[in-house]
Every structure is written in C-alpha cells, then in structure tokens.
Amino acid sequence: MNCAVILLFTSSCCICSVALDTPSRAESKKLKYLFDPPVYAEVAGRRGDNVTLPCILKTKPTHYRVKWTKLEPELLGPENIIMISNAHASKPYGHLGLRASLRNAHAMDASLQLSHLELADGGIYRCELVNGIEDESVDITLSIEGVVFPYQSKKGRYKFTFHEAKQACAEQDGTLATYSQLHRAWTEGLDWCNAGWLLDGTVHYPIIHPRPVCGGELLPGIRSYGSKDKDLDQFDAFCFTSQTSGSVFYISGSFSFQQAAQACKRQGAELALVGQLYSAWRFENYDQCDGGWLKDGSIRFPIRKPREHCGGIPEAGVRSFGFPNQMTHLYGAYCYR
Ligand SMILES: *[C@@H]1O[C@H](CO)[C@@H](O)[C@H](O)[C@H]1NC(C)=O
C-alpha cells in the first residue's frame, strides 16, 4: 500500500515538475517515524551561539539511518549533507565539520547541534529518516539573529557588481543579506532609497514611507528590480551581520584618518568595521552622538534614542557622513577590540 503510494508519487513527479520535491513534501504525508510538525519548526541564534535543531523519532524501524542536509540558501548544486548516523554511530560531512554533532539526549533523539554559529549557517535544514522503503523527513529553519545594513562604495552610488558587493560585505564583517533578512529588517524599520544586491543575485530596496523619488506612491514594502546581471549591473549592497565577540568604543578627538587609526592602536584595538558598529548598535544599544572614523574611511555614528541635535532623524539608526577627505581633522575614532 505504502509502496503504491510512493510509486504514484514518484511517477507523477516525473511528469509535472520538480515543485513536488520542495520542503512542503513532508507536510503532505502523515509521518510514521518522525514527529511532525517538529518540536520547533524554527530555531534562532546569533553568531557564536550554539543551537539545537530538533528531530525526534516516535518509533524506530529495525534498520535506518538519519541524514541531515541543508537545503537553502544553497538549493542549487549537489545535495549538501551535514551528518549521517545509524543506531550506533554518526559521521559529520561537509563544510560544517566538527561544528555539527548529534545531541543524543535519549534513545529517540536525532537532533542536530551546531556550535559557534556563523553568518552563513542560516537556512533550511532537513532531518531525513532513511530506511530504504518509507523515507520521511521534517524541515527546520535556522535563522541567524542579526542586522541588515546598506553599504555603498567609496566611489559613490551604484558602483558594485554582485561580486564586488559580496566582497564589500565580507570586508565589513558581514555577508550579503538574503531576501528574508531584508524583509525582516523592513518590518523592524529599515527604509532605504537605494537599490542593493542580495545574496541570490536579485536587487531590492525597502520602503516604509513611500515617496515619489523612491519608486512612487505605492504601498510601503520591498521594491524589486528582480535578478540582475552579476557581472555587468552595478548597485549598492545590503549586508547582514550578527553579534560579535569583541566590543566597539569611541575615542573623542579631532583626528585625521591616520591619527584615528593610531589612537585605536594605542588602546590595543583597530578602527571598527561598519558591520561591527551596526552589531554594537543593534545588540548593545550603542548610542554615541559623535561622528567617528571607521576602517573603511567612512564617518558614522550610532543612535538608539533619536534626539534633535543628533542628526535630527526621528528613527534610531547608524548615521553616515560618507567618505570625507582622510586629512580632515574633525572626527573621533570608533575602535574595535
Ligand atoms: C558551545 O559549545 C562548545 C562545544 O561544542 C562549548 O565549548 C562552548 O562553550 C559552547 N558555547 C556556548 C555559548 O554555550
């Protein structure tokens, strides 16, 4: 009976489309061995945290393996296996290496533990019970808690190809944001009138206060330019970062860029990266009403409690004065240690 159902499923799959083999597959079938819905369908953690992706057996078939794979955002390409285990042993695979382990809290536990979370660990994970006849699976979303920040080239607006945008985010302690990270940032108040690359090669910008110069008087929302040519088209970047292990501090002064770098060095620190400043703003409520140099040569300052004389913008945010001449002696220094 079950075989017949599977055959039917398989053959119809060949005729219509690959859409049948999406994460929703698990929901369309009543599971015999795995708890479904899973204990938590979504797990969240910050960079550096340890998390557990739950997967619990209800009953055990005589012979089986449990296979953990990551589906997104690397959906394209070969299957991304993280862990394979049977009743006796388990073996980690792939890029997570020893950061992945099985929790093994009890006899029915196939939950996956990930330690020292990294920015790129976010995505959809699948716990699959494989016994050769009735394979079944549950999907769990891991979201990295963090902050999205728009990033523009020193050379001006819309100067990054996709690859340059990716590189620019990495240099500021971030990654290119995913669409869902940008969407979440929009729900939390990000309004930005310049289009930027996302990790999947699409270009978007988030608007809360619709205005004619920013895509017209449409409803608030995320404006989309769709997929763009990664080698030819040029835009800004939306970067994503999370908690950091160090902290950001401000040194007051009227420094040139070089002097600011030396002031940090004297404190055993370095000029902060843009991502590090955003992380401190987001996770430590860092608020400092003074423009200061950052390592990329920009001047910024983080505001949690908006006030008239600190930029005059009614929303919290990290303000930017762009990239002034590095000889300008006007600003303090934001350092990271
Ligand atoms: C995370 O797990 C590792 C072992 O894998 C442990 O050394 C570390 O202290 C844990 N970190 C936290 C924040 O719990």
The ligand as a Gaussian input file, in Angstrom:
#p B3LYP/6-31G(d) Opt

LIG

0 1
 C       29.193000      25.864000      22.555000
 O       29.651000      24.526000      22.514000
 C       31.050000      24.395000      22.644000
 C       31.385000      22.924000      22.486000
 O       30.969000      22.461000      21.254000
 C       31.476000      24.909000      24.008000
 O       32.900000      24.824000      24.120000
 C       31.035000      26.371000      24.155000
 O       31.312000      26.818000      25.451000
 C       29.545000      26.500000      23.889000
 N       29.222000      27.906000      23.835000
 C       28.128000      28.426000      24.401000
 C       27.928000      29.892000      24.213000
 O       27.322000      27.769000      25.031000

